[in-house]
């Protein structure tokens, strides 16, 4: 069993109303969950479910209204260790343009390190390694604002990687990208997780992306409703749909076929597995 990286203990977050006419909103409501080191976790939920609030609680961009969040044993309300928390849990946001600050890609990747006071020779090594890891080293001297959406998100990820985090949290970081850009970012995330052991927490509304994770957490109205492996989560087709979410297309197809009398497993997420199951079904009917 992996060690715990981030622990949420009875964590709640309330957005206060600005006036008597605007009620407070409990965006996160008593969540108990531990994110383990080395895992790839997808967090899904309909709009307004609390996904983005949860993401911001994980590296102290927001502090709990009740309960606590611990990062590597450090409580996020410890203001003296805030930089240490954010160094270990890097955030990548929805719009990469909001994170770009450098005039060239390599300047942008180096920005956080320069603020940390890292020696120039060490900055050079870390920036080169981070750019190579995410596959943007050939754009080192390019203006980042001229890159594609997927490339910009890879620049943002490289800037986080250069700080050597234990975890990367992505808050809907693929939602503004086209399919090609989404594939670019997901390929990088899978490589970072599988090869480098970096914990990835991916807040997403794309069910196919969630299917690539080790664990899926479904939240609704600030509460965790389901938490398990992707196959187990998406096999609960009707429950997932009742929460305003879709399931992967293959799973939905098998669910519809089952309703018509065919006996097919719902723990199927990709096309190759679907072909095998359909071949097995057809062979049994010959």
N, C-alpha and C positions, 0 to 999 in steps of 0.2 A: 504493500500500500504506500502511495506517495505521501510525502509530508504536506501539511496544509500551508498554503501560501497566503490566502486571504480568508478570513473568517468573519461571517456576519452573524451577530448574536441579537436576536429579537430586534432587528434593525427596522426603524420606521423613519420616514421623512415626510414632513408636512410643509406645503407651500402656504404661507400665511396670506389671507385675503387683504387687499389694499384698503378696503373700506367695509362698512357693515353690509353693503350690497353685494360684495364679492366674498363668498365663503372660502374658508381654507380648504385645501385639497390634500388628502392623504395619498401621496403618490406611491410610497412604499410602506407596507403595512406588516410589521412583525416578521420579517424574513429571517429564517435560520438556514444558513447554507455555508459550506466550506468549499473553496476552489483549491484543488490540489495541484502541487507543482508538476509541470510537464503535461498537463491535460489541455485538450482543445475543447472548450465549452462554448456552445451556441446558446444565446438567450433570445427567445422569441416571444412575441405577444402582439396583440393588435395595437393600433395607434392609441396613445393615452394609457397604456397598460402599466407604465412605470419603467420601461426598459432604459431610457436615457438617464433617468434619475438614478437608477441602480448603477449604471456605468460610472457616473460622477461620484458616487459614494465610495467606489473602490479605490480611488487614489486621492481622496480628501478634497476634491473640487467642491463637494458638498459634505457637510457633517451631519450625522444622524440627529433627528429631533428626539429620538428615543433609541435605547439599545446602543450597540457599538459595532465598529468595523476595525479589525486588526489586520495589518499587513506585516508578514514575517514577525508577528508578535508585538508590533508597534501599534498602539491605538491611534486612530487617525485624528483624534482631538489633541494629540501632543504637538503643539505648534512648534516646539523646538526641533522636532524631527520630521517636519513637513517635507523638506527637500529630499530627505532620505526615502520617504514613502513614494514621492513622485518620481524619483530616480529609478526605483524598483518596479513601479507600475506606470508604464507609459501609455498615453492616450492618443488615439488617432480618431479624428472627428469626421463628420459627414462630408463637409466641404473642404477639400485639400487647400483651396486658395486661402482659407482662413489661417492656415498653419505655415504658409510660405512667407519667409522674411528676408531671405538672401537674394542677391542679384544673380547669382549662379547657383547651380545645384550643390556644388561642394561647399559653398559658403552657407547655404541653408542647412545642410547636414551638420556643419561644424558649429552652428549657432549655440545650441545647448551646451556643448563642451566648453566653448569660450566663456559662457556665463558661469560655468563651474570652476573656471580658473585652471583648467587642464593645460599642461605644458604643450607648446606648439608642436613638438615632435610627436607627442602622444596623440594629439588631435589629428595630425596627418595620417597616422597609422589607423586610427579608429574610423576616420571618415572614408579612407580608401577601402577598408574592410567592409564597412556597412554598405557602401555603394555597390561593391562587387557582390555582396550577399543577396541584395534585392535586384541585381541586374540593371543598374543605372550608371555604372562606371563610365560607359561611353558618352554619357550626357553631362559629365562632371562640370564642364565649362559652359554649358548651355543655360539660357535664362529659364528658370523653372516654370514661369507663367506661360511659356510657349509650348509646354509639353501637353500630352494628352491627359485625360482624367486619371486613367490607370497609372500612368507614369508619375503624375503628381502625387498620388497616394503612395506610390513606392518611395518617392522622395521623403514624404512625411514619415513613413515607416523607418527609412534609413536614419533619419534624424533621431528617432527614438532608440534604434538599435545601437547607435554610436555611444549612447549613454550606458550601455550594457545592462538593460533591465532584466528582471526575472520574468516579467509578464507584460504583455501588450493587450490593452483593451481597445477594441474598435467599436465606436458608436455609430452604427449605420454607415460605415465607411465605404460600402460598395453601392449604396442606394442611388447615388447620382451618376453611376458609371454605366456605360453600355456593356453588353455581354462580354466583349473582348477585354475591356478594362476590369470587369469583375473577375474574369479568369486569371488575369495577370496578378491581381491582388491575392486571390485565393491560393494560387500556386506558390506565391511567396510565403503566405501564412503557413501552409502545410509544410513547406521546407523548413521554416524556422522552428516549427513545433517538432517535426519528426527528426530532423537532423541535428538541430542545435538545442533541443530540449526546452525552448522558451514556451511558457504557458501563454495560451491565447484565449481570450474571452471575447467572443464575436457577437455583438448585438446586431441582429439582422431581421429583415422581414422576408428574405429569400429562403424558402424551404429547402431548395436544392443545396444551398450553402450550409444550412444547419445539418443536412444529412451527412456532411463530411466530418462532423465533429465527433469527439469521443463521447460527449455527454450533451444532452439538450435540456435546458431549463425553460419551462413555459410559465410566463407570469400573466396575470390578469388582475386588474384593479389593485395592483401593488402586492399581490400575494403569489407565491409559487403554487401552481396548480398541478403540474406534472414535472418530474425530473427522472430521467433515465437515459438509456442509450437511444440513438436516433431510431433504430428499428423498433424498439419497444414503444417509444413515444408516438411515432407516426402510424403504428398499427392501431392506435386508438382513434381511428378515423372520425367517427361521429363526435367524440369528445373534443377533438382538436377543432373540428368545424363548428361546434357549438360555442367555441371561444373566439370565433370570428377569424380563424386561420385556415389556410389551405394545407394540403398534404402534397408530397411529391407526386407528379403526374402518374408515375408507374403505380404507386400505392393506391391512388384514387381509381385507376383502371381496374386493379385487382379487387378493390372493394365493390365496384359496380358489377364485376363479373360474379362475385360471391353472392350478391343480391339476386342474381339471375340463376342461381343454383350450382355454379361451378365452385369447386373447393380449391382455393388457392391461398397461400400464406400471405398475410399482410405485412410481414417483416421483410419486404422487398423494396429497395430504394433506387436501384440503378437498372439500366436497360439490360446489361449482360445477365444479371440474376433473373430478370423477368423472362428473357428468352429461354433460359434453362427450365424455369418452372412451366412455361407454356409448352415447351417441347415434351416435358414429362407428362403434362396433362393430355396432350394429343396422343402420345404413345399409349397411355393407359386406356384410351377410347378406341384404339384400333382393334 
